[in-house]
Amino acid sequence: MIRVGSGIDVHAFADGDHVMLGGVRLPHTQGVRAHSDGDVLLHALCDALLGAAGLGDIGQHFPDNDPQWRGAASGQFVTHAISLLAARGWQLVNADLTLLCEAPRIAAQREVIRASVAGLLGIAVEAVNLKATTTERLGFAGRGEGLAAMATVLIESASVTTP
């Protein structure tokens, strides 16, 4: 059996000097407004994982009004989601991530981010794809007010073997 999950996350820019993307700290002229570290890629990924397994969303597992998650590294959310899937007999096949923003540009760090995400997921780097696009200066992202990410994952029953 296979299932697909999708996730979306958005964060507004705020004062700061970096953004977290895929567990990697990238220097930037702004930070993000968030309860945790505000990693839009990992938040979208977490929602995709939880959704594929029918386990709700990131807000149910890590509420933004719970002080224990203030400033938390979003990698914790992803590894928790992976452990929930494993406990229910699911394994991740691949993850496809898309970042939507005018800046920061990620081309120079794309492979570092992919490797970071793959490490969190416990899968090969080749099973993680990362794309980035602008919104052609349209909408909140185009005006430089924030950034967004989308994630799609494929999971399968752990008893299924892939050729």
N, C-alpha and C positions, 0 to 999 in steps of 0.2 A: 504494500500500500504506500502511496505517496501523497503528500499534501504540499500546497504552496501557501506562503504567508507574505503579507506586504506590510510595510510600516512607513510612516511619514513623521518627521519632526521638524519643528521650526523654533528658532530662537532669535530674539532681537539683539542687536549689538548694544553694548554698554561700555563704560570705561574699562580699560584694561590694555594689556600689551600682547595678548596671545589668544588663540582659540585652540581648543582641543578637537582634533578630527581623527577618528579611528584609534584613539588612545595615544596620539602623537601631538605633542605641544608644538604649535606653529606660531612663530612671531607674527603679530598683526598690529595694526594701528588701534584696534579695539578688542575688547573682550566680548563675552555674551552675558545676557541677563538670564540666570538660571539658578535653581536650587542646588543642583549637583554641579559637576564641572561643565555641563552644557554641551556635551559632545553630540551634535546632531546626528552624525553618522551612526554612532553606537546606540543612540536612543531609537532611531528608526529601525536599526537592525534588531534590537531587543523586541520591539513591537512586532516585527515580522516573525521572529522565532516563536514568540508567545502565541501570536495569531495562528500560525501554521498548526500548532498543537492544540488549539482551542483553549488556551489558558489565560485569556483576557489580554490586558495591556500593561505597559510599564507602570502606569499610575496606580493600578491595583496592587502591584507587587512592591513598588517603591514610591509611596505617596509623597508629593512635594510639600506636604504640610507636616511631615515627620522629620524632626530635627536630626535624627541619626543619619539622614541622607544629605544633609547640608554639606556642600563641597565634595561629595563623594565622587570617586573615580568611576566613570560610567562602565569601565571594563568589568566591575563587580556585577553590574546588572546583566551584562551579556553572559558571563560565566554562570551566573545563577540560572538564567534562562536555559542555557545548554544543559545544566545539571537536571533541571525539571524535565526537559525533553528525554534525556537519557533514562531517567527514572520511570518514564512512561513507555520506553521501548522505541524511541525515535532517534535517528541520527541525521545530522545535517549533510546534505549532498553538496550544495553550493550557495553562495550569497552574491547578489548583484546589488551594488550600492551606487547611488547617484547623488552628488552634491550640487546644489543650486545656489550660486552666489556670484557676485561680480568680483569679490576679493574675500579671502586670499586666494591666490592662484596655487594650485597644488601639484602642477606637473613635476616639479623638482623633487617632491616628497611622495609622489604616488606609490612607488614601490615600498617605501618605508611604512606607509599607512597600510597598504595591502598586507604586508608581513605582520604588522601589529594585529590587525583584525584576524588574520589566519591563526596567529598564536592564541588569541583569546578563544577562538572557536575550536581549536584543536584539529584543524584541517590544513591541507596543502595550500600554499599561496595561490596555486593555479585554480583553486576552487573559489577564490574571492576575486571579483571584478570591481573596479572602482572607476567611475566616470565622473566628470565634472562639466557643468555647463553654466553659462550665464543666462539671464532672462532677457537679454537684449535691452537692458536698462528699463524694463517694465516691472511694475509692482514694487512691493516692499524690498525684495532682494535687489532689483534693478536700481532702486534709489539708494542702495547701500545701508538700509535700515536693519538688515539681519541676513540670516542664511537658513537654508532648508536642506533636508536630505530625504531621500526615498530609499527603501530597501525591499528587495524581494528575495525570498529563500525557498529552497526546495528541501523538504525533509522526507525520509523514508523510514519504514519499519526497520529496526535494527537487524531483524532476521533476514532482510533482503540483502543479497550480495550483488555488487555491481561488477560487471566484467572489466 
